[in-house]
Amino acid sequence: MALTGIEIFKHLPKTNCKDCGYPTCLAFAMKLAAKQASLDACPHASEEAKAFLGAASAPPVRKVVIGAGDAAWPLGEETVLFRHEKKFVNPCAYAIKISDNDPELAAKVKQIADFKVDRVGVHYGANMVAVHDSSGDGAAFSAAVKKVADAAPRLGIILMSRDAQRIGAALSACEGKKPLIYGAAKETLDQILPVVKGKASLVLSAGDLDELSAMAEKAAGSGVEDLILDPMPGNAREALERFTIMRRLAVKKNYKPFGYPLFMNAVHEDAQVEGALATLGTMKYASVIVLGALRSWEMLGLLTSRLNIYTDPQKPMQVDQKIYEMGTVNGDSPLIVTTNFALTYFIVAGEIENSKVPTRLAVQDVEGLSVLTAWAAGKFTAGKIAEFIKESGVEKQLTRKEVILPGYVAVLSGALEDKLGGEWKVVVGPREANQIPQFLKARAKG
């Protein structure tokens, strides 16, 4: 039975030191009871308290890591049903399915490993390769797994087979990779459990939730606790229903047999249906989503959706503070300053690229706020802009010491000139980003 906040509070230091990030020990205890904080956040908790409260403070959805080293992908640890309550923790993983007897296996694995999408300055792609035991030949299956492990060391591996013997052989072919095994049904569970114990994580599959619950209890009781559950929905409606029921029982009722990450096999002969299923899985609690092929249009939508869902809604998206060079710049290229709110950056950068005028874009860290919001909050001031520009070293690259200020904060122009010094000239730029191309082209002609 879950402990209440008051019961947890009794085992905390009661110093109200705020080192955990909460104003009092009681407030922290309440968060622990609600599964919205980890006991690790308290640096002063005694070993006895950690031992006693460990289960109470553990997330209702178990953490399961697929892969090792650079390929490690953590799943689970979620504590809420909706991201506005507290951000979702570990993003879902996308796996591309390949048959072990596919003559183009090597080429497809390379394509999967090389595929990247640039979002907010970071590259994203597929996370795992799901090798399917299509041949029914243990040697062929193991050989295919070995090829994937060698050719894509940064990708996790899923072994898709229901034969315990072939799974065991394939595990030897990717030793140390900590793969995920997909293949345990009610009929095969007893044979597969001893094979995967201590070597891999395991997907349990059953279309009946009561049966799936019993399988999870049996597997955990045998010592295989790194589990992922597949309720085997037959369509989108069933996927939404079953995933929501399981997540709700785990988070709201602390129902242990469903306290594991969830699995969706989205593979479908119709690529658009597959894309819709995968999108639904991304939105509604699937931690591993298997796709039938690598399609750029499908991955673009999925990766963008995942990036939006698995960010903290209470913190704006940000880009790094630095001087970004747009085009082949020289000493006479203009210097525009703006804030590091991701949306602001991409809009301004896009308009600069549209202008075809090589430009330096000075992006200042204002904790992800837009220009006007940052100015109103005292984070985008003449003093801070001047300090950033001087510390960046961009002055040495400029023939003409001139900085272009967003039109909405024209009021800062005089103070910024004073802070930068006599050699600098501050120009007030457009108020709207869509006016930037015309502004830059006119400046270039002048």
C-alpha positions as CSV (number, residue, x, y, z in Angstrom):
1,M,0.0,0.0,0.0
2,A,1.3,3.5,-0.9
3,L,2.5,5.7,1.9
4,T,0.9,9.0,2.6
5,G,2.8,12.3,2.6
6,I,2.6,12.5,6.4
7,E,4.0,8.9,6.7
8,I,6.9,9.8,4.4
9,F,7.5,13.1,6.2
10,K,8.3,11.2,9.4
11,H,11.3,9.6,7.8
12,L,12.8,12.8,6.3
13,P,15.4,15.0,8.0
14,K,12.8,17.8,8.8
15,T,15.5,20.5,8.3
16,N,13.5,22.5,5.6
17,C,16.9,23.1,4.0
18,K,15.3,23.5,0.5
19,D,18.2,21.5,-1.1
20,C,15.6,19.2,-2.7
21,G,14.1,22.2,-4.5
22,Y,11.0,22.4,-2.3
23,P,10.3,24.9,0.4
24,T,9.8,22.4,3.2
25,C,10.3,18.7,4.0
26,L,6.5,18.3,4.2
27,A,6.1,19.7,0.7
28,F,8.7,17.3,-0.6
29,A,7.0,14.4,1.2
30,M,3.8,15.3,-0.5
31,K,5.5,15.2,-3.9
32,L,7.0,11.9,-3.0
33,A,3.6,10.5,-2.1
34,A,2.2,11.8,-5.4
35,K,5.1,10.1,-7.3
36,Q,6.1,13.5,-8.6
37,A,9.6,13.6,-7.1
38,S,12.4,11.2,-6.4
39,L,14.0,10.6,-2.9
40,D,17.4,11.1,-4.6
41,A,16.6,14.8,-4.6
42,C,17.1,14.9,-0.8
43,P,20.9,14.8,-0.1
44,H,20.4,14.4,3.7
45,A,18.1,11.4,3.8
46,S,19.5,8.6,5.9
47,E,20.3,5.2,4.5
48,E,17.5,3.8,6.7
49,A,15.0,6.3,5.2
50,K,16.2,5.5,1.7
51,A,15.6,1.8,2.3
52,F,12.2,2.3,3.8
53,L,11.0,4.9,1.4
54,G,12.5,3.5,-1.8
55,A,9.4,1.8,-3.0
56,A,7.2,4.8,-2.0
57,S,9.4,7.2,-4.0
58,A,9.9,5.0,-7.0
59,P,8.0,6.1,-10.2
60,P,4.9,4.1,-10.9
61,V,6.3,3.1,-14.3
62,R,9.5,1.2,-14.0
63,K,12.6,2.4,-15.7
64,V,13.9,0.0,-18.4
65,V,17.0,0.7,-20.4
66,I,17.4,-0.8,-23.8
67,G,20.9,-1.0,-25.2
68,A,24.2,-0.1,-23.7
69,G,26.8,2.6,-24.0
70,D,26.1,5.1,-26.8
71,A,23.0,3.0,-27.8
72,A,21.4,3.1,-24.3
73,W,17.8,4.3,-24.5
74,P,16.0,4.7,-21.1
75,L,12.2,4.1,-21.1
76,G,9.5,4.5,-18.5
77,E,9.9,6.4,-15.2
78,E,6.7,8.3,-16.0
79,T,4.7,9.7,-13.1
80,V,1.7,11.4,-14.7
81,L,-1.0,11.0,-17.3
82,F,-0.7,14.4,-18.8
83,R,2.5,16.4,-19.5
84,H,1.1,19.7,-18.1
85,E,1.1,18.0,-14.7
86,K,4.8,17.2,-14.8
87,K,6.9,16.7,-18.0
88,F,7.1,13.3,-19.5
89,V,10.5,11.9,-18.7
90,N,11.9,9.4,-21.2
91,P,11.0,9.8,-24.9
92,C,9.6,6.8,-26.8
93,A,12.0,4.9,-29.1
94,Y,11.3,4.3,-32.8
95,A,12.5,0.9,-34.1
96,I,12.6,0.0,-37.8
97,K,11.7,-3.6,-38.6
98,I,14.0,-5.7,-40.9
99,S,13.7,-9.4,-41.8
100,D,16.7,-11.5,-41.1
101,N,16.5,-12.9,-44.7
102,D,16.2,-9.6,-46.4
103,P,18.9,-9.5,-49.2
104,E,19.1,-5.7,-48.7
105,L,19.7,-5.9,-45.0
106,A,23.1,-4.3,-44.9
107,A,22.0,-1.4,-47.1
108,K,18.8,-0.8,-45.0
109,V,20.7,-0.9,-41.7
110,K,23.1,1.8,-43.1
111,Q,20.2,3.9,-44.2
112,I,18.7,3.7,-40.8
113,A,21.9,4.5,-39.0
114,D,22.7,7.5,-41.3
115,F,19.2,9.0,-41.2
116,K,19.0,12.3,-39.3
117,V,16.5,15.1,-38.9
118,D,17.8,18.5,-37.6
119,R,15.5,20.0,-34.9
120,V,16.4,22.9,-32.7
121,G,20.1,22.4,-33.6
122,V,20.1,18.7,-32.6
123,H,20.1,15.7,-34.8
124,Y,17.4,13.0,-34.3
125,G,16.7,9.7,-36.0
126,A,15.6,6.1,-35.5
127,N,16.7,4.6,-32.2
128,M,16.5,0.8,-32.7
129,V,16.6,-1.9,-35.4
130,A,14.0,-4.7,-34.9
131,V,15.4,-7.9,-36.5
132,H,12.6,-10.2,-37.3
133,D,13.0,-14.0,-37.4
134,S,11.4,-14.4,-40.8
135,S,13.6,-17.2,-42.0
136,G,12.9,-19.6,-39.1
137,D,16.6,-20.5,-39.3
138,G,18.6,-19.9,-36.1
139,A,21.9,-19.4,-37.9
140,A,20.4,-16.9,-40.3
141,F,18.7,-15.0,-37.5
142,S,21.9,-14.9,-35.4
143,A,24.0,-13.8,-38.5
144,A,21.6,-11.0,-39.2
145,V,21.6,-9.8,-35.6
146,K,25.5,-9.8,-35.7
147,K,25.5,-7.7,-38.8
148,V,23.1,-5.1,-37.3
149,A,25.2,-5.0,-34.0
150,D,28.4,-4.4,-36.0
151,A,27.0,-2.0,-38.6
152,A,24.9,0.2,-36.2
153,P,26.7,0.4,-32.8
154,R,24.7,3.5,-31.8
155,L,21.3,1.8,-32.4
156,G,19.5,-0.5,-30.0
157,I,18.4,-4.0,-31.1
158,I,15.1,-5.8,-30.8
159,L,15.1,-9.5,-31.4
160,M,11.7,-10.5,-32.8
161,S,11.2,-14.2,-32.4
162,R,9.0,-16.6,-30.5
163,D,11.5,-19.5,-30.4
164,A,13.5,-19.6,-27.2
165,Q,16.4,-21.5,-28.8
166,R,16.8,-19.0,-31.6
167,I,16.6,-16.1,-29.2
168,G,19.4,-17.7,-27.1
169,A,21.6,-18.0,-30.1
170,A,20.9,-14.4,-31.2
171,L,21.7,-13.1,-27.7
172,S,25.1,-14.6,-28.0
173,A,25.5,-12.8,-31.4
174,C,24.9,-9.4,-29.7
175,E,26.5,-10.0,-26.3
176,G,26.7,-6.9,-24.2
177,K,24.2,-5.0,-26.3
178,K,21.3,-5.4,-23.8
179,P,18.7,-6.0,-26.5
180,L,14.9,-6.1,-26.2
181,I,13.3,-9.5,-26.8
182,Y,9.9,-9.5,-28.5
183,G,8.3,-12.8,-28.5
184,A,6.9,-13.8,-25.1
185,A,3.3,-15.0,-25.3
186,K,1.4,-17.0,-22.7
187,E,2.4,-20.2,-24.4
188,T,6.1,-19.4,-24.8
189,L,6.7,-17.5,-21.5
190,D,8.1,-20.4,-19.5
191,Q,10.7,-21.3,-22.2
192,I,11.8,-17.7,-22.8
193,L,12.2,-16.4,-19.2
194,P,15.3,-18.5,-18.3
195,V,16.9,-17.6,-21.7
196,V,16.6,-13.8,-21.2
197,K,17.1,-13.5,-17.5
198,G,20.0,-11.2,-16.7
199,K,20.8,-10.7,-20.4
200,A,17.9,-8.7,-22.0
201,S,14.6,-6.9,-21.5
202,L,11.5,-8.7,-22.5
203,V,8.2,-7.8,-24.2
204,L,5.2,-9.6,-22.9
205,S,2.3,-9.8,-25.4
206,A,-1.4,-10.6,-24.8
207,G,-4.6,-9.2,-26.2
208,D,-6.4,-9.8,-22.9
209,L,-5.4,-7.4,-20.1
210,D,-6.0,-9.9,-17.4
211,E,-3.8,-12.4,-19.1
212,L,-1.1,-9.7,-19.6
213,S,-1.3,-8.8,-15.9
214,A,-0.8,-12.4,-14.9
215,M,2.2,-12.8,-17.3
216,A,3.8,-9.6,-15.8
217,E,3.5,-10.9,-12.3
218,K,4.9,-14.3,-13.3
219,A,7.9,-12.8,-15.1
220,A,8.7,-10.4,-12.2
221,G,8.4,-13.3,-9.8
222,S,10.9,-15.3,-11.7
223,G,13.4,-12.4,-11.5
224,V,12.9,-10.9,-15.0
225,E,11.7,-7.4,-14.1
226,D,12.9,-5.3,-17.0
227,L,9.6,-5.8,-18.9
228,I,7.7,-4.0,-21.6
229,L,4.0,-4.7,-22.1
230,D,2.3,-5.2,-25.4
231,P,-1.6,-5.3,-25.2
232,M,-1.7,-6.2,-28.9
233,P,-4.4,-3.7,-30.1
234,G,-6.0,-4.6,-33.4
235,N,-6.7,-1.0,-34.4
236,A,-6.3,2.6,-33.3
237,R,-9.4,2.6,-31.1
238,E,-8.2,-0.4,-29.2
239,A,-4.7,1.1,-28.9
240,L,-6.0,4.3,-27.3
241,E,-8.3,2.3,-24.9
242,R,-5.8,-0.2,-23.8
243,F,-2.8,2.1,-23.4
244,T,-4.9,4.6,-21.5
245,I,-6.3,2.0,-19.2
246,M,-2.9,0.5,-18.4
247,R,-1.2,3.9,-17.8
248,R,-4.1,5.1,-15.6
249,L,-4.0,1.9,-13.5
250,A,-0.2,2.2,-13.1
251,V,-0.1,6.0,-12.3
252,K,-3.4,6.5,-10.4
253,K,-3.9,3.1,-8.8
254,N,-0.2,2.1,-8.5
255,Y,-1.1,-1.2,-10.0
256,K,2.3,-3.0,-10.2
257,P,1.6,-5.5,-12.9
258,F,1.0,-2.6,-15.4
259,G,3.8,-0.4,-14.0
260,Y,6.1,-1.0,-17.0
261,P,6.7,0.8,-20.3
262,L,4.3,0.0,-23.2
263,F,5.0,-1.5,-26.7
264,M,3.3,-0.7,-30.0
265,N,3.8,-2.7,-33.1
266,A,2.6,-0.1,-35.6
267,V,3.6,-2.1,-38.7
268,H,0.8,-1.9,-41.3
269,E,0.6,-2.6,-45.1
270,D,-0.8,0.9,-45.5
271,A,2.0,3.4,-44.7
272,Q,-0.4,6.1,-43.9
273,V,-2.3,3.9,-41.4
274,E,1.1,3.0,-39.9
275,G,2.0,6.6,-39.5
276,A,-1.3,7.3,-37.8
277,L,-0.8,4.4,-35.4
278,A,2.7,5.5,-34.6
279,T,1.6,9.1,-34.0
280,L,-1.1,7.8,-31.6
281,G,1.5,5.7,-29.8
282,T,3.8,8.7,-29.5
283,M,1.0,10.8,-28.0
284,K,-0.6,8.1,-25.8
285,Y,2.0,6.3,-23.7
286,A,3.8,3.8,-26.0
287,S,7.5,3.6,-25.1
288,V,8.7,1.5,-28.0
289,I,7.1,1.9,-31.5
290,V,8.0,-0.5,-34.3
291,L,7.7,0.7,-37.9
292,G,7.7,-1.4,-41.0
293,A,10.2,0.7,-43.0
294,L,12.2,3.9,-42.8
295,R,10.2,6.6,-44.5
296,S,11.5,10.2,-44.4
297,W,8.0,11.8,-44.3
298,E,6.9,9.5,-41.5
299,M,9.9,10.0,-39.4
300,L,9.8,13.7,-39.9
301,G,6.4,13.9,-38.4
302,L,7.0,11.4,-35.6
303,L,10.3,13.0,-34.5
304,T,8.8,16.5,-34.5
305,S,5.8,15.3,-32.5
306,R,8.0,13.5,-30.0
307,L,10.2,16.5,-29.5
308,N,7.1,18.6,-28.7
309,I,5.6,16.1,-26.4
310,Y,8.7,15.2,-24.4
311,T,9.7,18.7,-23.5
312,D,8.8,20.6,-20.3
313,P,5.7,22.7,-21.1
314,Q,6.6,25.0,-18.3
315,K,10.0,25.8,-19.9
316,P,10.3,27.4,-23.4
317,M,12.4,25.7,-26.0
318,Q,15.8,27.3,-26.4
319,V,18.8,27.4,-28.6
320,D,22.4,28.0,-27.5
321,Q,23.8,31.4,-27.0
322,K,26.4,32.2,-29.7
323,I,27.0,34.0,-33.0
324,Y,25.4,32.1,-35.8
325,E,26.8,32.7,-39.3
326,M,24.2,32.6,-42.0
327,G,25.9,32.2,-45.4
328,T,29.5,33.1,-46.3
329,V,30.0,36.1,-44.0
330,N,32.9,38.6,-44.1
331,G,33.9,41.7,-42.2
332,D,31.2,43.8,-43.8
333,S,28.3,41.4,-43.1
334,P,25.6,42.8,-40.8
335,L,25.2,41.7,-37.2
336,I,21.7,41.2,-35.9
337,V,20.9,40.5,-32.2
338,T,18.0,38.5,-30.9
339,T,16.9,36.2,-28.1
340,N,17.3,32.4,-27.7
341,F,13.6,31.5,-27.8
342,A,13.7,28.7,-30.3
343,L,10.7,30.0,-32.3
344,T,12.2,33.5,-32.5
345,Y,15.5,32.0,-33.6
346,F,14.1,29.9,-36.4
347,I,11.8,32.6,-37.7
348,V,14.6,35.2,-37.8
349,A,17.1,32.7,-39.2
350,G,14.7,31.7,-41.9
351,E,14.0,35.3,-43.0
352,I,17.8,36.0,-43.1
353,E,18.3,32.9,-45.3
354,N,15.5,34.1,-47.5
355,S,17.2,37.5,-48.0
356,K,20.4,35.7,-49.4
357,V,22.4,38.4,-47.6
358,P,25.3,36.8,-45.5
359,T,24.6,37.8,-41.9
360,R,25.8,37.1,-38.4
361,L,23.0,36.4,-35.9
362,A,23.9,37.1,-32.3
363,V,21.6,35.0,-30.1
364,Q,21.6,36.0,-26.5
365,D,20.6,33.6,-23.7
366,V,17.5,35.0,-22.0
367,E,16.2,31.7,-20.7
368,G,14.1,31.1,-23.8
369,L,12.0,34.2,-23.8
370,S,10.9,36.2,-26.8
371,V,12.3,39.7,-27.4
372,L,9.5,41.7,-25.8
373,T,9.0,39.3,-22.9
374,A,12.7,39.2,-22.2
375,W,13.0,43.0,-22.3
376,A,10.0,43.3,-20.0
377,A,11.6,40.8,-17.6
378,G,14.9,42.7,-17.5
379,K,16.8,39.9,-19.2
380,F,17.3,41.6,-22.6
381,T,18.9,44.9,-21.6
382,A,21.5,47.2,-23.1
383,G,24.1,46.1,-20.5
384,K,23.5,42.4,-21.1
385,I,23.5,42.7,-24.9
386,A,26.8,44.7,-24.8
387,E,28.4,42.2,-22.4
388,F,27.4,39.3,-24.7
389,I,28.7,40.9,-27.9
390,K,32.0,41.9,-26.3
391,E,32.6,38.4,-24.8
392,S,31.7,36.7,-28.1
393,G,34.7,38.1,-29.8
394,V,32.7,39.0,-32.9
395,E,34.2,42.6,-32.8
396,K,37.4,41.2,-34.2
397,Q,35.6,39.9,-37.2
398,L,33.9,43.1,-38.2
399,T,35.1,45.8,-40.4
400,R,32.1,48.0,-39.6
401,K,31.2,47.9,-35.9
402,E,27.5,48.0,-36.3
403,V,24.7,46.0,-34.5
404,I,21.1,45.7,-35.6
405,L,18.6,45.8,-32.8
406,P,15.0,44.4,-33.0
407,G,12.6,47.2,-33.8
408,Y,10.4,46.3,-30.8
409,V,13.2,47.3,-28.4
410,A,14.3,50.5,-30.2
411,V,14.2,52.1,-26.8
412,L,17.5,50.3,-26.0
413,S,19.5,51.8,-28.9
414,G,20.9,54.8,-27.1
415,A,21.9,52.9,-24.0
416,L,23.4,50.1,-26.1
417,E,25.6,52.5,-28.0
418,D,26.9,53.9,-24.6
419,K,27.6,50.4,-23.3
420,L,29.4,49.2,-26.4
421,G,31.6,52.3,-26.8
422,G,32.2,55.1,-29.2
423,E,33.2,53.0,-32.2
424,W,29.9,51.1,-32.3
425,K,26.8,52.2,-34.1
426,V,23.4,50.7,-33.2
427,V,20.8,50.5,-36.0
428,V,17.1,49.8,-35.2
429,G,15.9,47.0,-37.4
430,P,12.4,45.9,-38.4
431,R,9.7,45.2,-35.9
432,E,8.4,42.1,-37.7
433,A,10.6,39.3,-38.9
434,N,9.1,39.2,-42.4
435,Q,10.5,42.7,-43.0
436,I,14.1,41.4,-42.5
437,P,14.8,40.4,-46.1
438,Q,13.8,43.8,-47.5
439,F,15.8,45.5,-44.8
440,L,19.0,43.5,-45.4
441,K,18.8,43.9,-49.2
442,A,18.4,47.7,-48.8
443,R,21.3,47.8,-46.4
444,A,23.5,45.8,-48.8
445,K,22.7,48.1,-51.7
446,G,23.5,51.2,-49.5
